[in-house]
Amino acid sequence: MAGDREIFEEFLDALFGRRWERVGELLADDAVWNMPPSLGLAGLEGRDAIVAFLSTAPDTVYEPGSLRLEPIQISVEAGNAACFANVSATTKRGKPYRNVYGFFARIRGGVLEEVFELLDTVSFREQLKA
């Protein structure tokens, strides 16, 4: 079985590579995805709900396939993983998007049980309305 670091890195690669089947395989059945409360989005519960959201929601604000992850730091220890990164894309309005994100995960038994996605929500809103 792959180690936690390999699992986390593969998850991020699958997520930004739009390989939704693999994303689902790397999530626990009862996984939870948490987002900044200021975005007005409730956390997602369950693998199917998470994959459904991740595979459709970004395409409502970004050009499909334009999201890119540029990790600054990845750290994994004792089942806890963190990725501090720049994320870039092209908005639906054709404008460049760039923001700082943090992805934090708990990994148990070879799958992600819980993910926290953090970002500068003020910058997110400003760039999407431009």
Secondary structure, DSSP 4 states (H G I P E B T S, - for coil): ---HHHHHHHHHHHHHTT-HHHHHHTEEEEEEEE--GGGT-PPEESHHHHHHHHHHGGGGTB-TT--EEEEEEEEEETTEEEEEEEEEEEBTTS-EEEEEEEEEEEEETTEEEEEEEEE-HHHHHHHHH-
